[in-house]
Amino acid sequence: MAADQGLIDWVSEAMEPVGRVTKRAMMGGATLYCDGTIFAIVSHDGVLWFKADAESDAVWDAAGCDRFSYEMNGKIGTMNYRRASDDVYDDQEELRRWGLLGLDAGRRAPPKKTRAKR
């Protein structure tokens, strides 16, 4: 199943005043970037998840936004993403507000280390 392009377009439109949203395919979903910084993912089942970190966790917890979890080889794992609240699906200002929180977390994340070519 491919990522929900309608949802990705909605996110792009809402985040347009902030920056340009691009996507990269990821396991049936998509990773979303704003001007090159990861800030959200769209899961294979059409759910929007925003990037989170230790600094923003309290805000996500207060809003009741679940942490992204998955099962692999019988074990449950989590990632630093939080489920978007229901209001972001029909309110651009709310989407942008939560998107900015995700973007800030993405900007605070340490840069990825690149592998040396052999």
Biopython code that builds the backbone (N, CA, C, O; Angstrom):
import numpy as np
from Bio.PDB.StructureBuilder import StructureBuilder

atoms = [
    (1, "MET", "N", (0.845, -1.178, 0.000)),
    (1, "MET", "CA", (0.000, 0.000, 0.000)),
    (1, "MET", "C", (0.893, 1.245, 0.000)),
    (1, "MET", "O", (1.843, 1.325, 0.780)),
    (2, "ALA", "N", (0.601, 2.193, -0.850)),
    (2, "ALA", "CA", (1.377, 3.428, -0.944)),
    (2, "ALA", "C", (0.872, 4.455, 0.064)),
    (2, "ALA", "O", (-0.260, 4.381, 0.542)),
    (3, "ALA", "N", (1.730, 5.400, 0.370)),
    (3, "ALA", "CA", (1.371, 6.473, 1.303)),
    (3, "ALA", "C", (0.189, 7.266, 0.742)),
    (3, "ALA", "O", (0.021, 7.365, -0.473)),
    (4, "ASP", "N", (-0.615, 7.819, 1.622)),
    (4, "ASP", "CA", (-1.797, 8.602, 1.264)),
    (4, "ASP", "C", (-1.358, 9.942, 0.662)),
    (4, "ASP", "O", (-1.005, 10.872, 1.388)),
    (5, "GLN", "N", (-1.383, 10.028, -0.660)),
    (5, "GLN", "CA", (-0.915, 11.242, -1.340)),
    (5, "GLN", "C", (-1.790, 12.442, -1.003)),
    (5, "GLN", "O", (-1.292, 13.565, -0.930)),
    (6, "GLY", "N", (-3.077, 12.224, -0.800)),
    (6, "GLY", "CA", (-3.962, 13.327, -0.412)),
    (6, "GLY", "C", (-3.546, 13.936, 0.919)),
    (6, "GLY", "O", (-3.554, 15.156, 1.080)),
    (7, "LEU", "N", (-3.185, 13.088, 1.867)),
    (7, "LEU", "CA", (-2.717, 13.576, 3.166)),
    (7, "LEU", "C", (-1.389, 14.319, 3.016)),
    (7, "LEU", "O", (-1.190, 15.370, 3.625)),
    (8, "ILE", "N", (-0.497, 13.778, 2.217)),
    (8, "ILE", "CA", (0.792, 14.437, 1.992)),
    (8, "ILE", "C", (0.577, 15.803, 1.352)),
    (8, "ILE", "O", (1.239, 16.771, 1.728)),
    (9, "ASP", "N", (-0.332, 15.895, 0.400)),
    (9, "ASP", "CA", (-0.649, 17.183, -0.230)),
    (9, "ASP", "C", (-1.222, 18.162, 0.795)),
    (9, "ASP", "O", (-0.886, 19.346, 0.775)),
    (10, "TRP", "N", (-2.079, 17.678, 1.687)),
    (10, "TRP", "CA", (-2.681, 18.510, 2.739)),
    (10, "TRP", "C", (-1.582, 19.066, 3.654)),
    (10, "TRP", "O", (-1.584, 20.252, 3.983)),
    (11, "VAL", "N", (-0.650, 18.204, 4.058)),
    (11, "VAL", "CA", (0.457, 18.636, 4.911)),
    (11, "VAL", "C", (1.298, 19.675, 4.169)),
    (11, "VAL", "O", (1.667, 20.697, 4.748)),
    (12, "SER", "N", (1.599, 19.427, 2.914)),
    (12, "SER", "CA", (2.397, 20.367, 2.112)),
    (12, "SER", "C", (1.731, 21.728, 2.024)),
    (12, "SER", "O", (2.386, 22.761, 2.165)),
    (13, "GLU", "N", (0.435, 21.725, 1.793)),
    (13, "GLU", "CA", (-0.322, 22.977, 1.688)),
    (13, "GLU", "C", (-0.317, 23.731, 3.021)),
    (13, "GLU", "O", (-0.103, 24.943, 3.050)),
    (14, "ALA", "N", (-0.549, 23.021, 4.110)),
    (14, "ALA", "CA", (-0.599, 23.663, 5.426)),
    (14, "ALA", "C", (0.766, 24.203, 5.839)),
    (14, "ALA", "O", (0.851, 25.249, 6.482)),
    (15, "MET", "N", (1.832, 23.498, 5.475)),
    (15, "MET", "CA", (3.182, 23.901, 5.878)),
    (15, "MET", "C", (3.832, 24.884, 4.901)),
    (15, "MET", "O", (4.950, 25.340, 5.138)),
    (16, "GLU", "N", (3.146, 25.212, 3.815)),
    (16, "GLU", "CA", (3.717, 26.094, 2.789)),
    (16, "GLU", "C", (4.249, 27.414, 3.346)),
    (16, "GLU", "O", (5.305, 27.859, 2.894)),
    (17, "PRO", "N", (3.574, 28.071, 4.309)),
    (17, "PRO", "CA", (4.142, 29.314, 4.846)),
    (17, "PRO", "C", (5.467, 29.100, 5.595)),
    (17, "PRO", "O", (6.230, 30.046, 5.791)),
    (18, "VAL", "N", (5.734, 27.865, 6.008)),
    (18, "VAL", "CA", (6.939, 27.552, 6.779)),
    (18, "VAL", "C", (8.086, 27.156, 5.862)),
    (18, "VAL", "O", (9.223, 27.583, 6.064)),
    (19, "GLY", "N", (7.788, 26.339, 4.853)),
    (19, "GLY", "CA", (8.821, 25.859, 3.947)),
    (19, "GLY", "C", (8.261, 24.830, 2.988)),
    (19, "GLY", "O", (7.075, 24.500, 3.024)),
    (20, "ARG", "N", (9.134, 24.330, 2.134)),
    (20, "ARG", "CA", (8.744, 23.370, 1.104)),
    (20, "ARG", "C", (8.795, 21.955, 1.673)),
    (20, "ARG", "O", (9.815, 21.536, 2.220)),
    (21, "VAL", "N", (7.692, 21.224, 1.540)),
    (21, "VAL", "CA", (7.605, 19.849, 2.020)),
    (21, "VAL", "C", (7.924, 18.906, 0.861)),
    (21, "VAL", "O", (7.376, 19.024, -0.235)),
    (22, "THR", "N", (8.827, 17.970, 1.139)),
    (22, "THR", "CA", (9.156, 16.915, 0.189)),
    (22, "THR", "C", (8.976, 15.584, 0.905)),
    (22, "THR", "O", (8.865, 15.532, 2.130)),
    (23, "LYS", "N", (8.951, 14.514, 0.124)),
    (23, "LYS", "CA", (8.735, 13.191, 0.719)),
    (23, "LYS", "C", (9.734, 12.193, 0.172)),
    (23, "LYS", "O", (10.299, 12.369, -0.907)),
    (24, "ARG", "N", (9.934, 11.138, 0.950)),
    (24, "ARG", "CA", (10.739, 10.003, 0.529)),
    (24, "ARG", "C", (9.967, 8.757, 0.945)),
    (24, "ARG", "O", (9.529, 8.638, 2.089)),
    (25, "ALA", "N", (9.805, 7.827, 0.001)),
    (25, "ALA", "CA", (9.078, 6.596, 0.290)),
    (25, "ALA", "C", (9.759, 5.823, 1.414)),
    (25, "ALA", "O", (10.986, 5.766, 1.494)),
    (26, "MET", "N", (8.931, 5.223, 2.288)),
    (26, "MET", "CA", (9.458, 4.480, 3.430)),
    (26, "MET", "C", (8.490, 3.354, 3.786)),
    (26, "MET", "O", (7.409, 3.629, 4.306)),
    (27, "MET", "N", (8.837, 2.118, 3.528)),
    (27, "MET", "CA", (8.071, 0.944, 3.944)),
    (27, "MET", "C", (6.558, 1.107, 3.778)),
    (27, "MET", "O", (5.805, 0.864, 4.722)),
    (28, "GLY", "N", (6.117, 1.505, 2.616)),
    (28, "GLY", "CA", (4.696, 1.666, 2.338)),
    (28, "GLY", "C", (4.137, 3.007, 2.757)),
    (28, "GLY", "O", (2.986, 3.321, 2.456)),
    (29, "GLY", "N", (4.927, 3.795, 3.440)),
    (29, "GLY", "CA", (4.518, 5.133, 3.874)),
    (29, "GLY", "C", (5.464, 6.161, 3.274)),
    (29, "GLY", "O", (6.015, 5.961, 2.192)),
    (30, "ALA", "N", (5.643, 7.261, 3.989)),
    (30, "ALA", "CA", (6.531, 8.315, 3.495)),
    (30, "ALA", "C", (7.133, 9.085, 4.664)),
    (30, "ALA", "O", (6.477, 9.315, 5.680)),
    (31, "THR", "N", (8.380, 9.474, 4.501)),
    (31, "THR", "CA", (9.036, 10.383, 5.423)),
    (31, "THR", "C", (8.879, 11.781, 4.831)),
    (31, "THR", "O", (9.136, 11.989, 3.646)),
    (32, "LEU", "N", (8.453, 12.744, 5.663)),
    (32, "LEU", "CA", (8.236, 14.107, 5.189)),
    (32, "LEU", "C", (9.327, 15.024, 5.721)),
    (32, "LEU", "O", (9.714, 14.953, 6.888)),
    (33, "TYR", "N", (9.810, 15.880, 4.841)),
    (33, "TYR", "CA", (10.857, 16.843, 5.149)),
    (33, "TYR", "C", (10.319, 18.249, 4.887)),
    (33, "TYR", "O", (9.537, 18.455, 3.959)),
    (34, "CYS", "N", (10.729, 19.189, 5.685)),
    (34, "CYS", "CA", (10.421, 20.599, 5.432)),
    (34, "CYS", "C", (11.754, 21.300, 5.239)),
    (34, "CYS", "O", (12.551, 21.410, 6.170)),
    (35, "ASP", "N", (11.986, 21.770, 4.029)),
    (35, "ASP", "CA", (13.269, 22.373, 3.666)),
    (35, "ASP", "C", (14.444, 21.492, 4.082)),
    (35, "ASP", "O", (15.459, 21.983, 4.575)),
    (36, "GLY", "N", (14.292, 20.187, 3.877)),
    (36, "GLY", "CA", (15.367, 19.242, 4.113)),
    (36, "GLY", "C", (15.442, 18.650, 5.509)),
    (36, "GLY", "O", (16.273, 17.776, 5.753)),
    (37, "THR", "N", (14.602, 19.098, 6.434)),
    (37, "THR", "CA", (14.610, 18.584, 7.801)),
    (37, "THR", "C", (13.429, 17.644, 8.006)),
    (37, "THR", "O", (12.287, 18.004, 7.721)),
    (38, "ILE", "N", (13.704, 16.438, 8.501)),
    (38, "ILE", "CA", (12.629, 15.491, 8.793)),
    (38, "ILE", "C", (11.743, 16.067, 9.890)),
    (38, "ILE", "O", (12.237, 16.529, 10.918)),
    (39, "PHE", "N", (10.421, 16.038, 9.663)),
    (39, "PHE", "CA", (9.509, 16.526, 10.691)),
    (39, "PHE", "C", (8.284, 15.640, 10.882)),
    (39, "PHE", "O", (7.552, 15.812, 11.856)),
    (40, "ALA", "N", (8.046, 14.693, 9.973)),
    (40, "ALA", "CA", (6.855, 13.851, 10.090)),
    (40, "ALA", "C", (7.006, 12.608, 9.232)),
    (40, "ALA", "O", (7.867, 12.526, 8.356)),
    (41, "ILE", "N", (6.137, 11.641, 9.513)),
    (41, "ILE", "CA", (5.990, 10.483, 8.638)),
    (41, "ILE", "C", (4.500, 10.231, 8.434)),
    (41, "ILE", "O", (3.669, 10.568, 9.278)),
    (42, "VAL", "N", (4.192, 9.636, 7.301)),
    (42, "VAL", "CA", (2.842, 9.138, 7.037)),
    (42, "VAL", "C", (2.994, 7.632, 6.975)),
    (42, "VAL", "O", (3.707, 7.110, 6.118)),
    (43, "SER", "N", (2.326, 6.931, 7.881)),
    (43, "SER", "CA", (2.457, 5.479, 7.923)),
    (43, "SER", "C", (1.662, 4.835, 6.790)),
    (43, "SER", "O", (0.832, 5.482, 6.151)),
    (44, "HIS", "N", (1.927, 3.563, 6.553)),
    (44, "HIS", "CA", (1.288, 2.831, 5.457)),
    (44, "HIS", "C", (-0.231, 2.815, 5.578)),
    (44, "HIS", "O", (-0.928, 2.610, 4.585)),
    (45, "ASP", "N", (-0.756, 3.032, 6.799)),
    (45, "ASP", "CA", (-2.205, 3.023, 6.991)),
    (45, "ASP", "C", (-2.818, 4.430, 6.993)),
    (45, "ASP", "O", (-3.961, 4.610, 7.413)),
    (46, "GLY", "N", (-2.054, 5.426, 6.522)),
    (46, "GLY", "CA", (-2.590, 6.771, 6.349)),
    (46, "GLY", "C", (-2.648, 7.612, 7.607)),
    (46, "GLY", "O", (-3.440, 8.550, 7.688)),
    (47, "VAL", "N", (-1.815, 7.289, 8.598)),
    (47, "VAL", "CA", (-1.777, 8.065, 9.837)),
    (47, "VAL", "C", (-0.569, 8.996, 9.799)),
    (47, "VAL", "O", (0.517, 8.606, 9.374)),
    (48, "LEU", "N", (-0.774, 10.227, 10.248)),
    (48, "LEU", "CA", (0.285, 11.233, 10.302)),
    (48, "LEU", "C", (0.934, 11.211, 11.676)),
    (48, "LEU", "O", (0.251, 11.231, 12.700)),
    (49, "TRP", "N", (2.257, 11.170, 11.686)),
    (49, "TRP", "CA", (3.047, 11.155, 12.917)),
    (49, "TRP", "C", (4.089, 12.267, 12.834)),
    (49, "TRP", "O", (4.791, 12.384, 11.830)),
    (50, "PHE", "N", (4.193, 13.079, 13.877)),
    (50, "PHE", "CA", (5.177, 14.163, 13.912)),
    (50, "PHE", "C", (6.392, 13.765, 14.728)),
    (50, "PHE", "O", (6.281, 13.025, 15.705)),
    (51, "LYS", "N", (7.551, 14.260, 14.323)),
    (51, "LYS", "CA", (8.805, 14.006, 15.035)),
    (51, "LYS", "C", (8.709, 14.584, 16.443)),
    (51, "LYS", "O", (8.147, 15.660, 16.644)),
    (52, "ALA", "N", (9.259, 13.863, 17.412)),
    (52, "ALA", "CA", (9.266, 14.298, 18.809)),
    (52, "ALA", "C", (10.648, 14.050, 19.389)),
    (52, "ALA", "O", (11.473, 13.365, 18.786)),
    (53, "ASP", "N", (10.886, 14.603, 20.545)),
    (53, "ASP", "CA", (12.134, 14.367, 21.262)),
    (53, "ASP", "C", (11.892, 14.633, 22.743)),
    (53, "ASP", "O", (10.782, 14.977, 23.147)),
    (54, "ALA", "N", (12.928, 14.471, 23.539)),
    (54, "ALA", "CA", (12.789, 14.643, 24.986)),
    (54, "ALA", "C", (12.286, 16.037, 25.344)),
    (54, "ALA", "O", (11.550, 16.205, 26.316)),
    (55, "GLU", "N", (12.682, 17.030, 24.563)),
    (55, "GLU", "CA", (12.255, 18.405, 24.848)),
    (55, "GLU", "C", (10.769, 18.628, 24.581)),
    (55, "GLU", "O", (10.131, 19.426, 25.268)),
    (56, "SER", "N", (10.215, 17.937, 23.597)),
    (56, "SER", "CA", (8.808, 18.158, 23.245)),
    (56, "SER", "C", (7.867, 17.090, 23.795)),
    (56, "SER", "O", (6.649, 17.236, 23.683)),
    (57, "ASP", "N", (8.396, 16.025, 24.383)),
    (57, "ASP", "CA", (7.547, 14.923, 24.855)),
    (57, "ASP", "C", (6.427, 15.368, 25.791)),
    (57, "ASP", "O", (5.310, 14.859, 25.697)),
    (58, "ALA", "N", (6.705, 16.308, 26.691)),
    (58, "ALA", "CA", (5.685, 16.747, 27.645)),
    (58, "ALA", "C", (4.476, 17.362, 26.929)),
    (58, "ALA", "O", (3.337, 17.166, 27.353)),
    (59, "VAL", "N", (4.722, 18.094, 25.861)),
    (59, "VAL", "CA", (3.632, 18.713, 25.094)),
    (59, "VAL", "C", (2.789, 17.622, 24.435)),
    (59, "VAL", "O", (1.559, 17.674, 24.466)),
    (60, "TRP", "N", (3.459, 16.634, 23.838)),
    (60, "TRP", "CA", (2.744, 15.530, 23.191)),
    (60, "TRP", "C", (1.963, 14.724, 24.221)),
    (60, "TRP", "O", (0.821, 14.334, 23.975)),
    (61, "ASP", "N", (2.578, 14.474, 25.374)),
    (61, "ASP", "CA", (1.895, 13.718, 26.429)),
    (61, "ASP", "C", (0.647, 14.457, 26.907)),
    (61, "ASP", "O", (-0.406, 13.848, 27.093)),
    (62, "ALA", "N", (0.766, 15.760, 27.105)),
    (62, "ALA", "CA", (-0.365, 16.559, 27.587)),
    (62, "ALA", "C", (-1.532, 16.532, 26.595)),
    (62, "ALA", "O", (-2.695, 16.619, 26.989)),
    (63, "ALA", "N", (-1.205, 16.409, 25.302)),
    (63, "ALA", "CA", (-2.249, 16.371, 24.271)),
    (63, "ALA", "C", (-2.768, 14.940, 24.040)),
    (63, "ALA", "O", (-3.691, 14.736, 23.252)),
    (64, "GLY", "N", (-2.178, 13.964, 24.721)),
    (64, "GLY", "CA", (-2.628, 12.582, 24.570)),
    (64, "GLY", "C", (-2.229, 11.943, 23.255)),
    (64, "GLY", "O", (-2.916, 11.044, 22.768)),
    (65, "CYS", "N", (-1.129, 12.394, 22.674)),
    (65, "CYS", "CA", (-0.671, 11.876, 21.380)),
    (65, "CYS", "C", (0.266, 10.692, 21.592)),
    (65, "CYS", "O", (1.360, 10.845, 22.135)),
    (66, "ASP", "N", (-0.169, 9.521, 21.162)),
    (66, "ASP", "CA", (0.585, 8.285, 21.361)),
    (66, "ASP", "C", (1.921, 8.301, 20.635)),
    (66, "ASP", "O", (2.093, 8.966, 19.613)),
    (67, "ARG", "N", (2.863, 7.546, 21.198)),
    (67, "ARG", "CA", (4.174, 7.352, 20.578)),
    (67, "ARG", "C", (4.048, 6.280, 19.496)),
    (67, "ARG", "O", (3.308, 5.309, 19.660)),
    (68, "PHE", "N", (4.765, 6.459, 18.402)),
    (68, "PHE", "CA", (4.790, 5.492, 17.306)),
    (68, "PHE", "C", (5.421, 4.193, 17.812)),
    (68, "PHE", "O", (6.516, 4.204, 18.376)),
    (69, "SER", "N", (4.729, 3.088, 17.607)),
    (69, "SER", "CA", (5.280, 1.793, 17.997)),
    (69, "SER", "C", (5.064, 0.796, 16.867)),
    (69, "SER", "O", (4.201, 0.980, 16.008)),
    (70, "TYR", "N", (5.859, -0.255, 16.886)),
    (70, "TYR", "CA", (5.783, -1.288, 15.858)),
    (70, "TYR", "C", (6.222, -2.608, 16.472)),
    (70, "TYR", "O", (6.874, -2.632, 17.516)),
    (71, "GLU", "N", (5.863, -3.693, 15.823)),
    (71, "GLU", "CA", (6.293, -5.011, 16.269)),
    (71, "GLU", "C", (7.237, -5.594, 15.240)),
    (71, "GLU", "O", (6.969, -5.561, 14.039)),
    (72, "MET", "N", (8.351, -6.131, 15.728)),
    (72, "MET", "CA", (9.301, -6.784, 14.840)),
    (72, "MET", "C", (9.885, -7.994, 15.573)),
    (72, "MET", "O", (10.435, -7.862, 16.667)),
    (73, "ASN", "N", (9.763, -9.139, 14.976)),
    (73, "ASN", "CA", (10.278, -10.381, 15.567)),
    (73, "ASN", "C", (9.742, -10.607, 16.974)),
    (73, "ASN", "O", (10.475, -11.037, 17.865)),
    (74, "GLY", "N", (8.460, -10.315, 17.167)),
    (74, "GLY", "CA", (7.823, -10.552, 18.451)),
    (74, "GLY", "C", (8.131, -9.529, 19.526)),
    (74, "GLY", "O", (7.714, -9.692, 20.672)),
    (75, "LYS", "N", (8.854, -8.479, 19.177)),
    (75, "LYS", "CA", (9.194, -7.435, 20.152)),
    (75, "LYS", "C", (8.563, -6.116, 19.721)),
    (75, "LYS", "O", (8.437, -5.832, 18.530)),
    (76, "ILE", "N", (8.170, -5.320, 20.703)),
    (76, "ILE", "CA", (7.596, -3.998, 20.440)),
    (76, "ILE", "C", (8.712, -2.962, 20.500)),
    (76, "ILE", "O", (9.477, -2.912, 21.463)),
    (77, "GLY", "N", (8.792, -2.148, 19.473)),
    (77, "GLY", "CA", (9.758, -1.051, 19.430)),
    (77, "GLY", "C", (9.029, 0.270, 19.296)),
    (77, "GLY", "O", (7.856, 0.298, 18.922)),
    (78, "THR", "N", (9.705, 1.355, 19.596)),
    (78, "THR", "CA", (9.119, 2.689, 19.430)),
    (78, "THR", "C", (10.095, 3.587, 18.677)),
    (78, "THR", "O", (11.296, 3.327, 18.611)),
    (79, "MET", "N", (9.545, 4.630, 18.124)),
    (79, "MET", "CA", (10.348, 5.659, 17.448)),
    (79, "MET", "C", (9.915, 7.011, 17.993)),
    (79, "MET", "O", (8.824, 7.138, 18.549)),
    (80, "ASN", "N", (10.756, 8.010, 17.837)),
    (80, "ASN", "CA", (10.457, 9.356, 18.338)),
    (80, "ASN", "C", (9.511, 10.113, 17.408)),
    (80, "ASN", "O", (9.856, 11.160, 16.860)),
    (81, "TYR", "N", (8.322, 9.563, 17.246)),
    (81, "TYR", "CA", (7.251, 10.212, 16.501)),
    (81, "TYR", "C", (5.988, 10.094, 17.324)),
    (81, "TYR", "O", (5.790, 9.110, 18.038)),
    (82, "ARG", "N", (5.124, 11.109, 17.224)),
    (82, "ARG", "CA", (3.857, 11.115, 17.958)),
    (82, "ARG", "C", (2.705, 11.233, 16.983)),
    (82, "ARG", "O", (2.780, 11.958, 15.990)),
    (83, "ARG", "N", (1.633, 10.506, 17.283)),
    (83, "ARG", "CA", (0.430, 10.509, 16.436)),
    (83, "ARG", "C", (-0.180, 11.907, 16.438)),
    (83, "ARG", "O", (-0.346, 12.527, 17.488)),
    (84, "ALA", "N", (-0.506, 12.383, 15.256)),
    (84, "ALA", "CA", (-1.137, 13.697, 15.126)),
    (84, "ALA", "C", (-2.532, 13.667, 15.741)),
    (84, "ALA", "O", (-3.248, 12.673, 15.626)),
    (85, "SER", "N", (-2.907, 14.747, 16.384)),
    (85, "SER", "CA", (-4.259, 14.838, 16.932)),
    (85, "SER", "C", (-5.264, 14.937, 15.784)),
    (85, "SER", "O", (-4.915, 15.348, 14.677)),
    (86, "ASP", "N", (-6.493, 14.563, 16.052)),
    (86, "ASP", "CA", (-7.526, 14.512, 15.012)),
    (86, "ASP", "C", (-7.767, 15.859, 14.334)),
    (86, "ASP", "O", (-8.139, 15.899, 13.162)),
    (87, "ASP", "N", (-7.561, 16.959, 15.051)),
    (87, "ASP", "CA", (-7.869, 18.272, 14.478)),
    (87, "ASP", "C", (-6.939, 18.691, 13.348)),
    (87, "ASP", "O", (-7.273, 19.611, 12.603)),
    (88, "VAL", "N", (-5.771, 18.042, 13.192)),
    (88, "VAL", "CA", (-4.861, 18.441, 12.111)),
    (88, "VAL", "C", (-5.365, 18.009, 10.741)),
    (88, "VAL", "O", (-4.888, 18.508, 9.722)),
    (89, "TYR", "N", (-6.314, 17.097, 10.705)),
    (89, "TYR", "CA", (-6.806, 16.593, 9.422)),
    (89, "TYR", "C", (-7.808, 17.537, 8.764)),
    (89, "TYR", "O", (-8.157, 17.353, 7.598)),
    (90, "ASP", "N", (-8.278, 18.555, 9.506)),
    (90, "ASP", "CA", (-9.211, 19.502, 8.897)),
    (90, "ASP", "C", (-8.955, 20.949, 9.296)),
    (90, "ASP", "O", (-9.785, 21.816, 9.023)),
    (91, "ASP", "N", (-7.830, 21.224, 9.932)),
    (91, "ASP", "CA", (-7.515, 22.582, 10.367)),
    (91, "ASP", "C", (-6.042, 22.869, 10.065)),
    (91, "ASP", "O", (-5.148, 22.370, 10.748)),
    (92, "GLN", "N", (-5.806, 23.681, 9.029)),
    (92, "GLN", "CA", (-4.436, 23.969, 8.611)),
    (92, "GLN", "C", (-3.605, 24.635, 9.703)),
    (92, "GLN", "O", (-2.416, 24.346, 9.841)),
    (93, "GLU", "N", (-4.212, 25.507, 10.467)),
    (93, "GLU", "CA", (-3.454, 26.183, 11.530)),
    (93, "GLU", "C", (-2.997, 25.195, 12.590)),
    (93, "GLU", "O", (-1.875, 25.291, 13.086)),
    (94, "GLU", "N", (-3.857, 24.246, 12.942)),
    (94, "GLU", "CA", (-3.470, 23.222, 13.922)),
    (94, "GLU", "C", (-2.389, 22.317, 13.347)),
    (94, "GLU", "O", (-1.442, 21.958, 14.047)),
    (95, "LEU", "N", (-2.523, 21.948, 12.078)),
    (95, "LEU", "CA", (-1.503, 21.127, 11.457)),
    (95, "LEU", "C", (-0.164, 21.855, 11.478)),
    (95, "LEU", "O", (0.866, 21.266, 11.807)),
    (96, "ARG", "N", (-0.183, 23.120, 11.131)),
    (96, "ARG", "CA", (1.054, 23.905, 11.114)),
    (96, "ARG", "C", (1.640, 24.031, 12.525)),
    (96, "ARG", "O", (2.857, 23.956, 12.693)),
    (97, "ARG", "N", (0.795, 24.219, 13.531)),
    (97, "ARG", "CA", (1.266, 24.341, 14.916)),
    (97, "ARG", "C", (1.988, 23.069, 15.348)),
    (97, "ARG", "O", (3.093, 23.133, 15.887)),
    (98, "TRP", "N", (1.366, 21.912, 15.112)),
    (98, "TRP", "CA", (1.989, 20.646, 15.481)),
    (98, "TRP", "C", (3.163, 20.329, 14.567)),
    (98, "TRP", "O", (4.164, 19.762, 15.005)),
    (99, "GLY", "N", (3.039, 20.694, 13.304)),
    (99, "GLY", "CA", (4.141, 20.491, 12.361)),
    (99, "GLY", "C", (5.385, 21.260, 12.764)),
    (99, "GLY", "O", (6.502, 20.763, 12.620)),
    (100, "LEU", "N", (5.196, 22.467, 13.269)),
    (100, "LEU", "CA", (6.342, 23.257, 13.742)),
    (100, "LEU", "C", (7.001, 22.607, 14.958)),
    (100, "LEU", "O", (8.221, 22.665, 15.107)),
    (101, "LEU", "N", (6.204, 21.994, 15.820)),
    (101, "LEU", "CA", (6.772, 21.281, 16.960)),
    (101, "LEU", "C", (7.625, 20.106, 16.468)),
    (101, "LEU", "O", (8.708, 19.852, 16.996)),
    (102, "GLY", "N", (7.127, 19.398, 15.455)),
    (102, "GLY", "CA", (7.891, 18.310, 14.851)),
    (102, "GLY", "C", (9.137, 18.810, 14.142)),
    (102, "GLY", "O", (10.193, 18.181, 14.213)),
    (103, "LEU", "N", (9.015, 19.938, 13.460)),
    (103, "LEU", "CA", (10.153, 20.516, 12.756)),
    (103, "LEU", "C", (11.238, 20.949, 13.740)),
    (103, "LEU", "O", (12.424, 20.748, 13.481)),
    (104, "ASP", "N", (10.843, 21.534, 14.853)),
    (104, "ASP", "CA", (11.821, 21.917, 15.879)),
    (104, "ASP", "C", (12.563, 20.685, 16.403)),
    (104, "ASP", "O", (13.777, 20.728, 16.599)),
    (105, "ALA", "N", (11.835, 19.591, 16.629)),
    (105, "ALA", "CA", (12.480, 18.355, 17.087)),
    (105, "ALA", "C", (13.446, 17.839, 16.026)),
    (105, "ALA", "O", (14.538, 17.375, 16.353)),
    (106, "GLY", "N", (13.053, 17.918, 14.771)),
    (106, "GLY", "CA", (13.930, 17.492, 13.680)),
    (106, "GLY", "C", (15.197, 18.332, 13.610)),
    (106, "GLY", "O", (16.280, 17.811, 13.344)),
    (107, "ARG", "N", (15.064, 19.608, 13.843)),
    (107, "ARG", "CA", (16.239, 20.500, 13.820)),
    (107, "ARG", "C", (17.181, 20.232, 14.989)),
    (107, "ARG", "O", (18.392, 20.422, 14.871)),
    (108, "ARG", "N", (16.624, 19.789, 16.122)),
    (108, "ARG", "CA", (17.459, 19.500, 17.292)),
    (108, "ARG", "C", (18.161, 18.142, 17.194)),
    (108, "ARG", "O", (19.136, 17.893, 17.904)),
    (109, "ALA", "N", (17.672, 17.275, 16.326)),
    (109, "ALA", "CA", (18.236, 15.921, 16.214)),
    (109, "ALA", "C", (19.685, 15.993, 15.736)),
    (109, "ALA", "O", (20.030, 16.825, 14.897)),
    (110, "PRO", "N", (20.522, 15.120, 16.274)),
    (110, "PRO", "CA", (21.917, 15.116, 15.817)),
    (110, "PRO", "C", (21.982, 14.694, 14.355)),
    (110, "PRO", "O", (21.164, 13.892, 13.902)),
    (111, "PRO", "N", (22.943, 15.225, 13.621)),
    (111, "PRO", "CA", (23.054, 14.843, 12.205)),
    (111, "PRO", "C", (23.367, 13.354, 12.071)),
    (111, "PRO", "O", (24.064, 12.772, 12.902)),
    (112, "LYS", "N", (22.844, 12.761, 11.022)),
    (112, "LYS", "CA", (23.101, 11.349, 10.750)),
    (112, "LYS", "C", (24.559, 11.180, 10.321)),
    (112, "LYS", "O", (25.101, 11.981, 9.560)),
    (113, "LYS", "N", (25.172, 10.119, 10.831)),
    (113, "LYS", "CA", (26.538, 9.809, 10.421)),
    (113, "LYS", "C", (26.483, 9.089, 9.093)),
    (113, "LYS", "O", (25.647, 8.208, 8.891)),
    (114, "THR", "N", (27.356, 9.455, 8.199)),
    (114, "THR", "CA", (27.415, 8.786, 6.894)),
    (114, "THR", "C", (28.452, 7.673, 6.944)),
    (114, "THR", "O", (29.469, 7.783, 7.629)),
    (115, "ARG", "N", (28.184, 6.625, 6.227)),
    (115, "ARG", "CA", (29.116, 5.508, 6.165)),
    (115, "ARG", "C", (30.225, 5.820, 5.173)),
    (115, "ARG", "O", (29.989, 6.391, 4.108)),
    (116, "ALA", "N", (31.420, 5.438, 5.540)),
    (116, "ALA", "CA", (32.552, 5.607, 4.626)),
    (116, "ALA", "C", (32.447, 4.561, 3.532)),
    (116, "ALA", "O", (32.109, 3.407, 3.797)),
    (117, "LYS", "N", (32.737, 4.963, 2.304)),
    (117, "LYS", "CA", (32.713, 4.030, 1.187)),
    (117, "LYS", "C", (33.949, 3.137, 1.253)),
    (117, "LYS", "O", (35.041, 3.573, 1.616)),
    (118, "ARG", "N", (33.741, 1.897, 0.898)),
    (118, "ARG", "CA", (34.867, 0.946, 0.928)),
    (118, "ARG", "C", (35.564, 0.896, -0.397)),
    (118, "ARG", "O", (36.533, 0.153, -0.557)),
]
sb = StructureBuilder()
sb.init_structure("model")
sb.init_model(0)
sb.init_chain("A")
sb.init_seg("    ")
for serial, (resi, resn, name, xyz) in enumerate(atoms, 1):
    if name == "N":
        sb.init_residue(resn, " ", resi, " ")
    sb.init_atom(name, np.array(xyz, "f"), 0.0, 1.0, " ", f" {name:<3s}", serial, name[0])
structure = sb.get_structure()
